[in-house]
Amino acid sequence: MEAPSKVIHALYTDDDVLMAAVKKVKAARYHIEEVYTPFPVHGLDKAMGLAPTRIAITSFLYGCVGLAVSVIMMNYIMIEDWPQDIGGKPSFSYIENMPAFVPIMFELTVFFAAHLMVITFYLRSRMWPFKKAENPDVRTTDDHFLMEIAIKNNEIELTSLLEETGAVEINIVDKEEAH
């Protein structure tokens, strides 16, 4: 376990003030570790300089897996394993029966994309079952916004900058680094 590091927590009560503060802190070339908000703030990720998410790409790939599974499954079940004469329709090949299989193909594509995307999101976010919450201040679940910035021998300058941005409360906290 490493020695604790210091971070500064600046609390805001308005999302517009927070947004302006994030832009001002980034313009001053400070690295914002994290921002905790009670609801999604539109444009915050761009203001923080975060890279765009790639979860849509994984969703597409998971949908392709679902489509492939549905085609293979229906071909095996309805054509090879147990072909049946349903309403006089032939069961000689998958292509002849494909129009009847389209709803199943669609449903399994959506099923795989949705479920695997949620699992990927939780794994990528390191949100395991029974994991202890990492929220540093309980007020951020109700009506406050918290900006967390690492301190590197710049405590006074950073505190004065955050006061200028309209922070209602500024706290210096020892935080254990998780590696």
Disulfide bonds with the S-S distance in Angstrom:
none
